Amino acid sequence: MIGQLRGKVDAIGEAHAIIDVGGVGYEVQLSTRTLRNLKLGEEVVLTIDTHVREDAIRLFGFKSEVERSWFRTLQNVQGVGSKVALGVLGVMSTQELANAVALGNFAAVEQAPGVGKKLAQRIVTELKDKAPALSVAGLNVPQTGPSAGASDVPVEGQAAAEAISALTNLGYNPAQASAAVAAAVTELGVEADTAKLIRRGLKELAR
C-alpha cells in the first residue's frame, strides 16, 4: 500500500493532480483546497490513502496525517463516501472542521458539495466524540515545559500535553493552545481526558 508520495507536480486537473515520482506519474485525487495551492513543477510531499477495488486502485492525497485521519473518519458516517469526504475537506480546514464538530455548527459543514442539512447534522453528531482524537492521531506529541516554549501558562499531565499538541497542529499558536487547555483543566479538573480537554479548548478558542 502507498502511504506517502514525494515528487513533482506534472499536471493539475479539476479533482486530481499527476505527481511524477522517479519518472512514474501517479494520479492522485485531491481536495479543491489542496489543488488551489499546487503549482506545476514544484516538489510536494503528500500523505496517501490508497483505495483498492476490483477494477481500480485510487490514491487520495493530503497535506498532513491529520487531514487523512479526518478523511477516513468522515467515511464512517452513513451517506459519506470518498467524494463527499474530500468535498468537506475542500471547503473547510481541519481546524475549521474540528471547531464545527465541537460547537455543533451544522451550517458550516453543510457548505460542502453533496452535503445537505440532514447529512451535515449526522456528520456533526456522529463525530462529536471521535473528532478530538483525530487531532493527535499519528502525531508525535511534544513534551510540555519551558524547553518546548508552549506557553507561559503552566499545564501539567499527559492529557493536557496531548491536547496542547492537538490544538497546535490544528493551526493555533502554542500560547493560545496552552491557555485554552489551561482554562479547560480549570473547568473540568486535572482528571479530564484528552478528548474532553480538546473539545473544551476549542470552545474557548472560538470565543
C-alpha positions as CSV (number, residue, x, y, z in Angstrom):
1,M,0.0,0.0,0.0
2,I,1.2,3.5,-0.8
3,G,1.4,5.7,2.3
4,Q,3.3,8.7,1.0
5,L,4.4,10.2,-2.3
6,R,7.2,12.7,-2.8
7,G,7.6,14.1,-6.3
8,K,7.0,17.0,-8.8
9,V,3.6,18.2,-9.9
10,D,3.3,17.2,-13.5
11,A,-0.3,18.1,-14.2
12,I,-3.3,19.6,-12.4
13,G,-6.9,18.6,-13.2
14,E,-10.3,19.5,-11.7
15,A,-10.1,17.0,-9.0
16,H,-6.7,15.4,-9.3
17,A,-3.0,16.0,-9.9
18,I,-0.3,13.9,-11.6
19,I,2.7,13.5,-9.3
20,D,5.9,12.5,-11.0
21,V,7.9,10.2,-8.8
22,G,11.1,9.0,-10.4
23,G,9.6,9.1,-13.9
24,V,6.3,7.4,-12.9
25,G,3.2,9.6,-12.9
26,Y,0.7,8.9,-10.1
27,E,-2.8,10.2,-10.4
28,V,-3.8,11.5,-7.0
29,Q,-7.3,12.7,-6.0
30,L,-7.1,15.9,-4.1
31,S,-9.5,18.3,-2.4
32,T,-10.1,21.7,-4.1
33,R,-8.3,23.4,-1.2
34,T,-5.1,21.4,-1.8
35,L,-5.4,21.7,-5.6
36,R,-5.5,25.5,-5.3
37,N,-2.2,25.6,-3.6
38,L,-0.3,23.4,-6.1
39,K,2.0,24.8,-8.7
40,L,3.2,22.9,-11.8
41,G,6.8,21.7,-11.4
42,E,7.0,22.2,-7.6
43,E,8.0,19.3,-5.4
44,V,5.4,18.1,-3.0
45,V,5.0,15.5,-0.2
46,L,1.6,14.0,0.1
47,T,0.2,11.6,2.7
48,I,-1.7,9.0,0.7
49,D,-4.8,6.9,1.4
50,T,-5.0,4.0,-1.0
51,H,-8.4,2.6,-2.1
52,V,-8.2,-0.8,-3.8
53,R,-11.2,-2.1,-5.7
54,E,-11.5,-5.0,-8.2
55,D,-11.5,-2.6,-11.2
56,A,-9.2,0.2,-9.9
57,I,-6.7,1.5,-7.4
58,R,-7.4,5.1,-6.4
59,L,-4.9,7.3,-4.5
60,F,-6.2,10.2,-2.3
61,G,-3.6,12.8,-1.3
62,F,-3.4,15.0,1.8
63,K,-1.0,17.6,3.1
64,S,-1.0,16.1,6.6
65,E,-1.7,13.0,8.6
66,V,-4.4,14.8,10.5
67,E,-6.2,15.6,7.2
68,R,-6.1,12.0,6.1
69,S,-7.4,10.9,9.5
70,W,-10.4,13.2,9.0
71,F,-10.9,11.8,5.5
72,R,-11.1,8.3,6.8
73,T,-13.3,9.0,9.8
74,L,-15.8,11.1,7.8
75,Q,-16.4,8.0,5.7
76,N,-17.6,6.1,8.8
77,V,-20.6,8.3,8.7
78,Q,-23.6,6.8,6.8
79,G,-24.0,8.6,3.5
80,V,-20.4,9.9,3.3
81,G,-18.2,8.4,0.7
82,S,-14.8,9.4,-0.6
83,K,-16.2,12.1,-2.8
84,V,-18.2,13.8,-0.1
85,A,-15.4,13.4,2.4
86,L,-13.0,15.1,0.0
87,G,-15.6,17.8,-0.6
88,V,-15.8,18.6,3.1
89,L,-12.1,18.9,3.3
90,G,-12.1,21.1,0.2
91,V,-14.2,23.8,1.9
92,M,-13.0,23.5,5.5
93,S,-9.6,23.2,7.0
94,T,-9.1,20.6,9.7
95,Q,-9.2,23.3,12.3
96,E,-12.5,24.7,10.9
97,L,-14.0,21.2,10.8
98,A,-12.9,20.4,14.3
99,N,-14.5,23.7,15.5
100,A,-17.7,23.0,13.6
101,V,-18.0,19.5,15.2
102,A,-17.1,20.6,18.7
103,L,-19.6,23.5,18.6
104,G,-22.4,21.7,16.7
105,N,-22.2,24.0,13.8
106,F,-24.2,22.1,11.2
107,A,-24.4,25.0,8.8
108,A,-20.7,25.2,8.3
109,V,-20.5,21.5,7.3
110,E,-23.5,22.0,5.0
111,Q,-21.4,24.3,2.8
112,A,-19.6,21.3,1.4
113,P,-20.8,19.9,-2.0
114,G,-23.1,17.0,-1.7
115,V,-23.9,17.7,1.9
116,G,-27.5,18.6,2.8
117,K,-28.9,19.6,6.2
118,K,-29.6,16.1,7.4
119,L,-26.2,14.8,6.4
120,A,-24.5,17.7,8.0
121,Q,-26.3,17.1,11.2
122,R,-25.4,13.4,11.1
123,I,-21.7,14.2,10.5
124,V,-21.5,16.6,13.4
125,T,-23.5,14.3,15.8
126,E,-21.6,11.1,15.0
127,L,-18.1,12.7,15.0
128,K,-18.6,14.7,18.2
129,D,-16.9,12.1,20.4
130,K,-14.5,10.9,17.8
131,A,-13.2,14.2,16.4
132,P,-10.8,15.2,19.2
133,A,-8.8,12.0,18.9
134,L,-8.1,12.9,15.2
135,S,-6.1,15.9,16.3
136,V,-3.4,13.7,17.9
137,A,-3.7,10.7,15.5
138,G,-0.3,9.8,14.1
139,L,1.4,12.8,15.5
140,N,4.5,13.0,17.8
141,V,3.3,14.7,20.9
142,P,6.0,17.1,22.2
143,Q,6.8,17.4,25.9
144,T,5.5,20.4,27.7
145,G,7.6,22.7,29.8
146,P,9.9,25.7,29.3
147,S,12.0,23.9,26.7
148,A,9.0,23.3,24.4
149,G,8.1,27.0,24.5
150,A,4.4,26.1,24.5
151,S,3.3,28.9,26.8
152,D,3.9,30.8,30.0
153,V,0.7,29.1,31.3
154,P,1.7,26.0,33.4
155,V,-0.2,23.0,32.4
156,E,0.8,19.5,33.6
157,G,-0.2,16.0,32.7
158,Q,-0.1,13.8,29.6
159,A,-3.7,14.5,28.6
160,A,-3.0,18.3,28.8
161,A,0.2,17.8,26.8
162,E,-1.7,15.9,24.1
163,A,-4.5,18.5,24.0
164,I,-2.0,21.3,23.5
165,S,-0.2,19.4,20.8
166,A,-3.5,18.7,19.0
167,L,-4.6,22.3,19.1
168,T,-1.2,23.5,17.9
169,N,-1.4,21.0,15.0
170,L,-4.8,22.4,14.1
171,G,-3.2,25.7,13.5
172,Y,-3.4,27.6,16.8
173,N,-0.2,29.1,18.1
174,P,1.3,27.4,21.2
175,A,0.4,30.2,23.6
176,Q,-3.2,30.2,22.5
177,A,-3.4,26.4,22.7
178,S,-1.8,26.3,26.2
179,A,-4.0,29.0,27.5
180,A,-7.1,27.3,26.2
181,V,-6.1,23.9,27.7
182,A,-5.3,25.6,31.0
183,A,-8.8,27.1,31.1
184,A,-10.2,23.6,30.2
185,V,-8.3,22.0,33.0
186,T,-9.5,24.6,35.5
187,E,-13.1,23.9,34.5
188,L,-13.0,20.2,34.0
189,G,-10.3,19.2,36.5
190,V,-7.0,17.5,36.2
191,E,-8.6,14.1,35.7
192,A,-10.2,15.1,32.4
193,D,-9.1,13.1,29.4
194,T,-7.5,14.4,26.2
195,A,-10.8,14.4,24.2
196,K,-12.6,16.5,26.7
197,L,-9.8,18.9,27.0
198,I,-9.6,19.4,23.3
199,R,-13.4,19.9,23.0
200,R,-13.4,22.5,25.8
201,G,-10.3,24.1,24.4
202,L,-11.8,24.5,21.0
203,K,-14.9,26.2,22.6
204,E,-12.6,28.5,24.5
205,L,-10.7,29.4,21.3
206,A,-13.9,30.0,19.4
207,R,-15.0,32.8,21.7
